């Protein structure tokens, strides 16, 4: 089986930049001042972005294993 460390090393800055651009394309706008409602919106965005990024990495890992 391939080494997970090798996979981690295969992730380039270009990969990270691409994934970040995809998430940033959502154009999150934070409403100020932060209130209970806007903090919840912000935290939801961060959580969902984290989940999406994790899935992108898992997809990349699956493709890497298949090579």
TAGIJO-V83458 format. One record per residue. N is the residue number from 1. RES is the residue in one small letter. PHI is phi in whole degrees, 0 to 359 (none if undefined). Layout:
# TAGIJO-V83458
N/RES/PHI, N/RES/PHI
This chain:
# TAGIJO-V83458
1/x/none, 2/x/291, 3/x/280, 4/x/297, 5/x/299, 6/x/297, 7/x/299, 8/x/303, 9/x/289, 10/x/281, 11/x/283, 12/x/266, 13/x/298, 14/x/298, 15/x/301, 16/x/298, 17/x/296, 18/x/298, 19/x/297, 20/x/294, 21/x/299, 22/x/299, 23/x/289, 24/x/291, 25/x/297, 26/x/289, 27/x/55, 28/x/301, 29/x/241, 30/x/268, 31/x/274, 32/x/251, 33/x/287, 34/x/291, 35/x/240, 36/x/304, 37/x/291, 38/x/286, 39/x/296, 40/x/297, 41/x/298, 42/x/297, 43/x/296, 44/x/297, 45/x/298, 46/x/299, 47/x/298, 48/x/294, 49/x/295, 50/x/297, 51/x/297, 52/x/297, 53/x/296, 54/x/299, 55/x/294, 56/x/298, 57/x/293, 58/x/297, 59/x/296, 60/x/299, 61/x/297, 62/x/299, 63/x/296, 64/x/298, 65/x/295, 66/x/284, 67/x/290
